Amino acid sequence: MSDGTDSGTATADPRKILGEYPEQSREIIPPADEAGEIWTDDIDTYPLREKSEDPRWAVSTVWVWVGFTLGCMAFVTWLLVMGLFHD
Amino acid sequence: MNLELGFMSAKGFIAFLGLFHTAVASLAIGLAFMVTFAELVGYRYRIRRHDLFAKRTQLFHVCIYNIGTINAIGLVFALSGLFPQFWEQFFVHFHWVMIVEEFIFFLLATTITFHYFFWDYVWGHKKLHLFLGALLTPLFFFQFYFINAVGSFMLTPGNFQEGTLSLSVGVLGWDRLGFFNPSFMMLQLHRVFANISYGGFFIAGWCGIRLYFHSADPVKKAYYEDNGRLSFYVAFMSFLALPIVGFFYSAVLMRNADEAFWNLMMGRGDVVKAGIDLWWLKHLFVAAMVGGGLGYFSRKAAALASGERFSVPNALIYAVAVFYFIYYLCMGLIMTWAFFLWSLAFAVGGYLLSRHMVNYGKGSSRAPFLMMGLLSFGTVMLGGWSREAARPRFDENRHSAYDKLYIPAERQPYLMVDLQPPELTDSPAGAPVAVVAPPNAASLIAGRCVGCHDLQRVRNYRGDDWPKVVNTMVVYGTKLDEEEKRLVVEHLSAGLSF
């Protein structure tokens, strides 16, 4: 698993030759052979954490969406049931 | 000038788009269940590799959901242009159903996206995240609950009451055309289990491919073996329901849609026009899958000894085998014993091949995973094509009202269109022109037909089966009593003006 740093030489790195990417961006670009993979270094640990460590905006967004979706499903179900009596 | 593309007819083009949609949409439904299940198992047993697998599968799911949606829009565009009469009637009668369907599409797309992109933000609220993912399966159930109502209506038209188009009846009534159609619930149930099975086998097949590339890496090997097995088990268990539902589905079709039933059973209609009996071939694929699954599970005892966590109870495995055997036996009784014997041969072949593959791979499941994934994909494609081809509306000799269409002036002049079709520029041979018509029949036509389309459509129709067309229109909601219907048919058959 790569640590994300560029260990290649200057002449072997096309990004450096082309000069298209600033240094900061280059550090987070994974090597090509790992692109698209979502592997972690520690696959044996299940990373649960305290609730307070989750960003509040993220938790709020999920709660709002869950509530909205449940409401919509209830409404559609109500329409289906009412259809039994109004058809 | 003729721009018709001879290699692909309108039906062929629709079939291509429809099959592509079947491949992607069915997979999306199956993946929704698999993602939830894998994430839940990962949480329950605190196994990271299942959670990681669920997350990566959800990323794939987000991608194919977008592809499927865009394809569906293309399908609507193509149907609107190539089968305008059919599509217009479809939208008029299922207007509210399709509006709700679209809204559920919106809910699904957003929920899938939120579920994936919030994965690592809410590790402290894992149960909430699990619940968000668990909403996907009932949402998908709703989504194809509606589309299946429409689909079953198209498969078994005629056995319903007239629909009307008010807010109270159109929305609340949900149109008896679809939801009280006899084949609706069987189609719905069959798709629920078939899609879960397809999604599971597809992902197991993907794990099989990856195992070929990562057999030397113990971490990745364990990852793909474990997750492939999890998917395989879910898929095979879902297989259990299919012969039961399939039997009742066949029975419902036989009672209520004998044309579609015999098209399927005897390989008539477009199924035979394709040159191969694809529906039979699909069942041979299914038989090979049943055998392949049984062959895979026959190594269960040894696998459990080696520490595999998940297994399927023997009773369920045997139940799958027995139910499929009974189903194919029934098919042999209805059709021909050759069908039964070929199915049996494919099942035994699949069983032996699967066992051989596991032994050849020194215990690795990669080859059976891949085989079942490919067979599952083939089954969905062949089944989807046969189902579409068996529909009466796709056979010229059965529902001609859909196929003898005029070419509307506003039609896009590409793909299949003769830009100056002679039937539009010449009067039909022998048709009387400008004969004075009985006023009541002409006014009926002018007053009632325009509820759904303009009169030019009626004038441009070149078929002579007016009784059938007018009956179809009445079924679709045109208000005509028996006497009025007789007058209209006589008027139109005589070629009188209106």
Interface residues (C-beta under 8 A of the other chain):
Chain A: I38 W39 T40 D42 I43 D44 T45 Y46 P47 L48 R49 E50 K51 S52 E53 D54 P55 A58 V59 T61 V62 W63 W65 V66 T69 L70 C72 M73 V76 L79 L80 M82 G83 F85 H86 D87
Chain B: G42 Y43 R46 I47 R48 R49 D51 L52 K55 R56 L59 V100 F103 I104 L107 T110 T111 F114 F118 Y121 V122 W123 G124 H125 K126 L128 H129 F131 L132 L135 P138 L139 F142 S168 V169 V171 L172 G173 W174 D175 R176 F179 F180 V219 Y223
